[in-house]
């Protein structure tokens, strides 16, 4: 059982936190990560546009995105989610008790063990990819049949008793090509975690941008310079699968020099006797579900979407990607920098500091997550059209995706808040509560998806994801309340309420502005951009002006930062 953080001990301020207001350093670091993550999301939209141009929202797009989701989902478990949350506190403990050299040795052994285990997983999973891919496209194996009959058909295909549909075969092939990306990105996440622990947030936050650029460059080069036959949807999907691996290799080698420059390395082999490695792996076990609540729900959604019309997987993937863009701009950034900060405060016994850090993280996340969700829901149609309406991605596909995105926006704040709450529990060495929350969220998601997908289609599945995140968040908050002297309820609510009011007024402005500018129709890439981006800028200015009027501290901090930057330039 994890003991509550003591409340009567005098605060112990770590050396790195002796200056500035509580949480201010963390938010500055989050701003750096957020800016680089925004660049990553922008290049990610370009990458998605390339996929949409060549694959559209048809069978090849469904096959590629389902196949890519398999290693991408497991990446959340073995990479930036569970692994980072278990790895960083353990490294901090080893360094505090046995010194920096012992911590470096533990890091080398852990990463070597992780790499070897993942290589073994790839060797086992690639031959079995037919089963993993088949579970994701069951609705395509026997359209209109029940779940039992679909499972029986899949079993017959796997045994070679009947031929598999083309979409199933293509999904399996693509998944086998892309699955090694899991090992590449997981080791990259380990290097990123070490750099983050040492205060190097910029370079790790930029690796996704480089992956997007490599994917775009590789794909366009092959499809532009290669044989014309490669430009067909199925052949283009195969080219993109290789591009995924190429981007993974570039990510790893981009971080390696900085990692080695700090004096760290990798000791290849199974080092299960090392106490630090064992502790980190033990902490990862319950966290596999805790940190992975959102991707688990997405995996369930993918399976359920196979029961809907062709293109449903592509629509859900694209709408989820847009939701992740809002989360990644600041929510994921705050989560990245908050774990090391909160872990140090727990080790120091600084209960007031932990409370202030948690409040700062939750408010800092919401200040962009709330207006981002509102704006994305109101302007879903022109945003999706601007990014995806190209090549084989039709106006009908845009309308379908935009409707799904509006439902996706409902859960953004709950997903973002859940990530921060889970990080605080991990800092307190509580790895069970997030796991139980994940199980609860998964159960709620399954039930709600079955209920809502019938009347709302993909929109119902997206809405179920958000409501399931709300259930998991409530469960984690209950556990956090028992482990901290007090929760920053008043501090957080005092920020969320004016943020919600300002976001609602901003949403009305976006709605009326979109109507006046005719954004209900697509005016081409340049015409839509010329209308949409000024409207977004106007809405952002109106939102922050309202926050300043409501005296929200986060808005004042942003205004002060802008004034300082402008002052330096003049």
C-alpha positions in Angstrom: 0.0 0.0 0.0 1.3 3.5 -0.8 1.4 5.8 2.2 -0.1 9.2 1.9 2.4 12.1 1.4 3.0 13.6 4.8 1.3 16.9 5.3 3.0 18.1 8.5 6.6 17.9 7.5 8.2 21.2 6.6 8.4 21.7 2.8 11.8 20.8 1.4 12.5 22.7 -1.8 14.8 21.0 -4.2 17.8 23.0 -5.4 16.5 23.4 -8.9 13.2 24.9 -7.6 14.4 27.6 -5.3 13.5 30.4 -7.6 10.2 31.4 -9.3 6.6 30.6 -8.4 5.5 27.0 -7.9 5.1 25.3 -11.2 6.4 28.2 -13.2 9.6 26.4 -14.3 7.5 23.4 -15.2 5.1 25.5 -17.3 8.1 27.2 -19.1 9.5 23.8 -20.0 6.0 22.7 -21.1 5.9 25.7 -23.3 9.0 24.6 -25.1 7.7 21.1 -25.5 4.3 22.4 -26.5 5.8 24.7 -29.2 7.8 21.8 -30.7 4.8 19.5 -30.3 2.7 22.0 -32.2 5.3 21.9 -35.0 5.1 18.1 -34.9 1.3 18.3 -35.2 1.5 20.6 -38.1 3.9 18.3 -40.0 1.6 15.5 -38.9 -1.3 17.1 -40.6 0.8 17.3 -43.8 1.7 13.6 -43.4 -2.0 12.8 -43.0 -2.8 14.8 -46.1 -0.3 12.8 -48.1 -2.0 9.6 -46.8 -5.5 11.0 -47.6 -4.4 12.0 -51.1 -3.2 8.6 -52.2 -5.4 6.3 -50.1 -8.6 8.4 -49.5 -11.1 6.7 -47.1 -11.4 3.4 -48.8 -10.3 -0.2 -48.2 -6.6 0.6 -48.6 -6.8 3.5 -46.1 -8.6 1.3 -43.6 -5.9 -1.5 -44.1 -3.0 0.9 -43.7 -4.3 2.8 -40.7 -5.4 -0.4 -38.9 -2.0 -2.0 -39.5 -0.2 1.1 -38.3 -2.4 1.3 -35.2 -1.1 -2.1 -34.0 2.5 -1.1 -33.3 1.4 2.5 -32.5 -1.0 1.2 -29.8 1.7 -1.0 -28.2 4.1 1.9 -28.4 1.9 3.7 -25.8 2.5 0.7 -23.4 6.2 0.2 -24.0 7.3 3.7 -24.9 6.2 7.2 -23.7 3.4 6.0 -21.5 4.0 3.2 -19.1 7.7 2.8 -19.7 8.5 6.5 -19.0 6.2 6.6 -16.0 7.9 3.6 -14.4 11.4 4.3 -15.6 11.9 7.9 -14.6 11.0 7.6 -10.9 13.2 4.5 -10.6 16.2 6.3 -12.2 15.7 9.2 -9.8 15.7 6.8 -6.8 18.8 5.0 -7.9 20.6 8.3 -8.5 19.6 9.6 -5.1 20.6 6.6 -3.2 23.6 5.2 -5.1 24.9 8.1 -7.2 24.9 9.2 -10.8 27.2 6.4 -12.1 24.9 3.7 -10.6 22.0 5.4 -12.3 23.8 5.4 -15.7 24.5 1.7 -15.3 20.9 1.0 -14.5 19.7 3.0 -17.5 22.1 1.1 -19.8 20.9 -2.3 -18.5 17.2 -1.3 -18.6 17.4 -0.1 -22.2 19.4 -3.2 -23.2 16.8 -5.4 -21.6 13.9 -3.5 -23.2 15.5 -3.7 -26.7 16.1 -7.4 -26.4 12.5 -8.1 -25.1 11.0 -6.1 -27.9 13.1 -7.8 -30.5 11.8 -11.1 -29.2 8.3 -9.8 -29.3 8.7 -8.8 -32.9 10.0 -12.3 -33.8 6.9 -13.8 -32.2 4.3 -11.3 -33.3 5.1 -10.9 -36.9 4.2 -14.5 -37.9 1.0 -14.2 -35.7 0.0 -10.9 -37.3 -2.8 -12.5 -39.2 -4.7 -13.0 -35.9 -4.0 -9.5 -34.7 -5.0 -7.9 -38.0 -8.0 -10.2 -38.3 -9.4 -9.2 -34.9 -9.3 -5.5 -36.1 -11.2 -6.2 -39.4 -13.6 -8.9 -38.3 -16.6 -7.0 -39.7 -15.1 -7.3 -43.2 -14.7 -11.1 -43.0 -18.5 -11.9 -43.0 -20.4 -8.6 -43.4 -23.8 -8.7 -41.7 -23.0 -11.8 -39.7 -22.9 -12.0 -35.9 -19.7 -11.9 -33.9 -19.6 -15.6 -33.4 -19.8 -16.3 -37.2 -17.2 -13.7 -37.9 -14.8 -15.3 -35.4 -15.4 -18.7 -37.0 -14.6 -17.3 -40.5 -11.4 -15.7 -39.1 -10.4 -19.1 -37.6 -11.0 -20.8 -41.0 -8.9 -18.2 -42.8 -6.0 -18.6 -40.3 -6.1 -22.4 -40.8 -6.0 -22.0 -44.6 -9.5 -23.5 -45.0 -10.8 -20.5 -47.0 -9.1 -17.5 -48.7 -9.0 -14.2 -46.9 -10.6 -11.0 -48.3 -8.2 -8.6 -50.0 -8.5 -6.0 -47.2 -7.6 -8.6 -44.6 -4.5 -9.8 -46.6 -3.3 -6.3 -47.2 -3.8 -5.4 -43.5 -1.8 -8.4 -42.5 1.1 -7.7 -44.9 1.3 -4.0 -43.9 1.2 -4.9 -40.2 4.1 -7.3 -40.6 6.2 -4.7 -42.4 5.5 -2.0 -39.8 5.5 -3.9 -36.6 9.3 -3.5 -36.0 8.6 0.2 -35.7 7.5 -0.7 -32.1 11.1 -1.6 -31.1 12.6 1.5 -32.8 10.2 4.0 -31.2 10.3 2.3 -27.8 14.1 2.6 -27.5 13.8 6.1 -28.8 11.3 6.9 -26.0 13.9 5.5 -23.5 16.5 7.9 -24.8 14.0 10.7 -24.6 13.1 9.9 -21.0 16.8 10.2 -20.0 17.1 13.5 -21.8 13.9 14.8 -20.2 15.3 13.8 -16.7 18.3 15.9 -17.4 16.2 18.9 -18.4 16.7 18.4 -22.2 13.1 18.7 -23.4 13.6 20.3 -26.8 15.3 17.6 -28.8 13.1 14.7 -27.7 10.0 16.8 -28.5 11.3 17.3 -32.1 11.7 13.7 -33.1 8.1 13.3 -34.2 8.6 16.2 -36.5 11.5 14.5 -38.2 9.5 11.2 -38.4 6.7 13.1 -40.2 9.2 14.8 -42.6 11.0 11.5 -43.4 7.6 9.8 -44.0 6.5 12.6 -46.4 9.8 12.8 -48.2 10.2 9.0 -48.6 6.6 8.5 -49.8 6.5 11.4 -52.2 9.9 10.4 -53.7 8.9 6.8 -54.2 5.5 7.6 -55.6 6.7 10.5 -57.8 9.8 8.9 -59.2 8.8 5.2 -59.1 6.7 3.3 -61.5 3.2 4.6 -62.1 1.7 1.3 -60.8 3.0 2.3 -57.3 0.4 5.1 -57.2 -2.5 2.7 -56.9 -4.0 2.6 -53.3 -2.7 -0.8 -52.4 0.8 -0.3 -53.8 1.0 3.2 -52.2 0.1 1.7 -48.8 3.0 -0.7 -49.1 5.4 2.2 -49.9 4.0 4.1 -46.8 4.6 1.0 -44.6 8.3 1.1 -45.5 8.3 4.9 -44.9 7.1 4.2 -41.3 10.2 2.2 -40.6 12.5 4.7 -42.3 11.1 7.4 -40.0 11.7 5.2 -36.9 15.3 4.7 -37.8 15.9 8.4 -38.2 14.2 9.1 -34.8 16.6 6.8 -33.0 19.8 8.1 -34.6 18.7 11.7 -34.1 18.7 11.2 -30.2 21.7 8.9 -30.0 24.5 11.6 -30.0 22.8 13.7 -27.3 22.2 10.6 -25.2 25.8 9.5 -25.5 27.0 13.0 -24.9 25.5 12.9 -21.4 27.6 9.8 -20.6 24.8 7.2 -21.0 24.9 4.0 -23.1 23.0 0.8 -23.7 24.1 -2.6 -22.3 22.6 -5.2 -24.6 21.2 -8.3 -22.9 18.7 -9.5 -20.2 19.7 -7.8 -17.0 16.8 -9.1 -14.8 19.0 -9.5 -11.8 19.7 -5.8 -11.6 17.4 -4.4 -8.8 16.7 -1.1 -10.6 15.7 -3.0 -13.8 13.5 -5.3 -11.8 11.8 -2.4 -10.0 11.1 -0.5 -13.2 9.7 -3.6 -14.9 7.6 -4.4 -11.8 6.2 -0.9 -11.9 5.4 -1.2 -15.6 3.2 -4.2 -15.1 0.2 -2.5 -13.6 0.8 0.6 -15.6 0.3 -1.3 -18.9 -3.4 -0.6 -18.4 -3.2 2.7 -16.4 -1.4 4.8 -19.0 -2.9 2.9 -21.9 -6.6 3.6 -21.1 -7.0 5.8 -24.1 -5.3 3.6 -26.7 -7.1 0.6 -25.3 -10.4 2.3 -25.9 -9.2 3.3 -29.4 -8.3 -0.4 -30.1 -11.8 -1.5 -29.1 -13.2 1.3 -31.2 -11.3 0.0 -34.3 -12.7 -3.5 -33.9 -16.2 -2.1 -33.5 -15.8 0.2 -36.5 -15.2 -2.8 -38.7 -18.9 -3.5 -38.3 -19.7 -0.1 -39.9 -19.3 1.0 -43.6 -16.0 0.9 -45.4 -13.9 3.9 -44.4 -15.0 3.9 -40.8 -11.5 3.0 -39.5 -10.0 5.8 -41.6 -12.6 8.3 -40.3 -12.1 7.3 -36.7 -8.3 7.4 -37.0 -8.3 10.9 -38.6 -10.7 12.3 -36.0 -8.7 10.8 -33.2 -5.6 12.3 -34.7 -7.1 15.7 -34.6 -8.1 15.2 -31.0 -4.5 14.2 -30.2 -3.3 17.4 -31.9 -5.1 19.5 -29.3 -3.9 17.2 -26.5 -0.4 17.2 -27.7 0.0 20.9 -28.1 0.0 21.4 -24.4 -1.6 18.5 -22.4 0.9 15.9 -23.4 3.7 18.5 -23.0 2.6 19.3 -19.4 2.4 15.6 -18.7 5.9 15.0 -20.0 7.5 17.6 -17.8 5.3 17.2 -14.8 6.3 13.6 -13.9 10.0 14.4 -13.2 9.0 17.6 -11.3 6.3 15.9 -9.2 8.6 12.9 -8.5 11.3 15.2 -7.1 8.7 16.9 -4.9 7.5 13.5 -3.5 11.1 12.4 -2.8 11.6 15.7 -1.0 8.4 15.3 1.1 7.1 18.7 -0.2 3.4 18.2 0.1 2.5 21.9 -0.5 4.8 21.9 -3.5 3.2 18.8 -5.0 -0.3 20.3 -4.6 0.8 23.5 -6.3 2.5 21.6 -9.1 -0.6 19.5 -9.7 -2.8 22.5 -9.7 -0.4 24.3 -12.1 -0.4 21.3 -14.4 -4.2 20.9 -14.5 -4.8 24.6 -15.1 -2.0 24.8 -17.6 -3.5 21.9 -19.5 -7.1 23.2 -19.4 -6.2 26.7 -20.6 -5.7 25.4 -24.1 -7.6 22.1 -24.0 -11.0 23.7 -23.3 -10.9 26.3 -26.1 -9.2 23.8 -28.4 -12.1 21.4 -27.9 -14.7 24.0 -28.4 -13.1 25.6 -31.5 -12.5 22.2 -33.0 -16.1 21.1 -32.6 -17.5 24.4 -34.0 -15.1 24.6 -36.9 -14.8 20.9 -37.6 -16.0 21.0 -41.2 -13.5 23.6 -42.6 -10.6 22.2 -40.5 -11.2 18.7 -41.8 -11.7 19.9 -45.4 -8.5 21.9 -45.3 -6.4 19.0 -44.1 -8.0 16.0 -45.8 -10.1 17.1 -48.8 -7.6 16.1 -51.5 -7.1 13.3 -54.0 -9.1 10.3 -53.1 -10.6 11.9 -49.9 -14.0 13.2 -51.0 -16.3 15.8 -49.7 -18.5 13.0 -48.3 -15.5 11.6 -46.4 -14.9 15.1 -45.0 -18.4 15.5 -43.8 -18.3 12.1 -42.1 -15.0 12.9 -40.4 -16.1 16.3 -39.3 -19.2 14.9 -37.6 -17.1 12.3 -35.8 -14.6 15.0 -34.7 -17.4 17.1 -33.1 -18.2 14.1 -30.8 -14.4 13.4 -30.3 -14.0 16.9 -28.8 -16.3 16.1 -25.9 -13.7 14.0 -24.1 -10.6 16.0 -24.7 -10.5 17.7 -21.3 -11.2 14.5 -19.5 -8.4 12.6 -21.4 -6.0 15.5 -20.7 -6.8 15.7 -17.0 -6.6 11.9 -16.7 -3.0 12.0 -18.1 -1.9 14.6 -15.5 -3.7 12.7 -12.6 -2.0 9.5 -13.6 1.4 11.2 -13.6 0.8 12.4 -10.0 -0.2 8.9 -8.9 3.0 7.5 -10.5 5.0 10.1 -8.8 3.5 8.9 -5.5 4.5 5.3 -6.5 0.9 4.2 -7.0 0.8 2.1 -10.1 -2.4 0.1 -9.3 -5.0 2.8 -9.2 -4.4 3.9 -12.8 -4.6 0.3 -13.9 -8.0 -0.2 -12.2 -9.2 3.1 -13.7 -8.2 1.7 -17.1 -10.3 -1.4 -16.5 -13.2 0.7 -15.5 -12.9 3.0 -18.4 -12.5 0.0 -20.8 -15.8 -1.6 -19.5 -17.6 1.7 -19.8 -16.3 2.3 -23.3 -17.4 -1.1 -24.5 -20.9 -0.7 -23.1 -21.4 2.9 -24.4 -19.9 2.1 -27.8 -22.4 -0.7 -28.4 -25.2 1.6 -27.3 -24.2 4.7 -29.1 -22.7 3.4 -32.4 -26.1 2.2 -33.5 -27.8 5.7 -33.7 -24.6 7.8 -34.1 -22.2 5.5 -36.0 -18.5 6.6 -35.7 -19.7 9.6 -33.7 -21.1 7.3 -31.1 -17.8 5.5 -30.8 -15.9 8.7 -30.4 -18.3 10.0 -27.8 -18.0 6.7 -25.8 -14.2 7.2 -25.7 -14.6 10.5 -24.0 -17.2 9.4 -21.5 -15.1 6.4 -20.6 -12.1 8.7 -19.9 -14.4 10.6 -17.6 -15.2 7.5 -15.6 -11.5 6.5 -15.3 -10.6 10.1 -14.2 -13.2 10.0 -11.4 -11.8 6.8 -10.1 -8.2 8.1 -10.1 -9.1 11.3 -8.4 -10.7 9.3 -5.6 -7.4 7.4 -5.0 -5.4 10.6 -5.2 -7.5 12.2 -2.5 -6.5 9.5 -0.1 -2.8 9.9 -0.8 -2.5 13.7 -0.6 -3.4 15.9 2.4 -5.7 17.9 0.2 -6.5 18.2 -3.5 -6.3 21.5 -5.3 -10.0 21.5 -6.1 -10.6 25.2 -5.4 -7.5 26.3 -7.3 -8.3 24.2 -10.4 -12.1 25.0 -10.4 -11.2 28.7 -10.0 -9.4 28.5 -13.3 -11.6 26.1 -15.2 -14.8 28.0 -14.7 -13.6 31.3 -16.4 -11.8 29.2 -19.0 -15.1 27.4 -19.9 -17.0 30.7 -20.0 -14.4 32.4 -22.2 -14.4 29.3 -24.4 -18.2 29.4 -24.8 -18.2 33.0 -25.9 -15.3 32.2 -28.2 -17.3 29.4 -29.7 -20.2 31.7 -30.5 -17.7 34.0 -32.2 -16.3 31.1 -34.2 -19.8 29.9 -35.2 -21.0 33.3 -36.4 -17.6 34.1 -38.1 -17.7 30.7 -40.0 -21.3 31.5 -41.2 -20.4 35.0 -42.4 -17.2 33.7 -44.2 -19.0 30.8 -45.9 -16.9 28.1 -44.2 -19.6 25.6 -44.6 -18.3 25.1 -48.2 -14.8 24.2 -49.3 -13.1 27.1 -51.2 -9.9 25.2 -52.1 -6.7 25.1 -50.1 -5.8 28.8 -50.4 -9.4 30.1 -50.2 -10.3 28.1 -47.1 -7.0 29.0 -45.4 -7.5 32.7 -46.1 -10.8 32.5 -44.3 -10.1 30.0 -41.6 -6.8 31.1 -40.2 -7.7 34.7 -39.6 -10.9 33.5 -37.9 -8.9 31.2 -35.6 -6.5 34.0 -34.8 -9.4 36.4 -34.0 -11.0 33.7 -31.7 -7.7 33.1 -29.9 -7.2 36.8 -29.3 -10.8 37.1 -28.0 -10.3 34.1 -25.7 -7.2 35.4 -24.1 -8.7 38.9 -23.8 -11.6 37.4 -21.9 -9.2 35.5 -19.7 -7.4 38.7 -18.9 -10.7 40.4 -18.2 -11.5 37.5 -15.8 -8.0 37.8 -14.2 -6.9 34.3 -15.0 -3.2 34.0 -14.0 -2.3 31.8 -16.9 -3.4 34.5 -19.4 -1.4 37.1 -17.5 1.7 34.9 -17.7 1.3 34.6 -21.4 0.8 38.3 -21.8 3.9 39.0 -19.7 5.9 36.6 -21.8 4.8 38.3 -25.0 5.7 41.7 -23.6 9.2 40.5 -22.6 9.8 39.0 -26.0 8.7 42.2 -27.8 10.7 44.3 -25.4 13.9 42.3 -26.3 13.3 42.8 -30.0 12.8 46.5 -29.6 
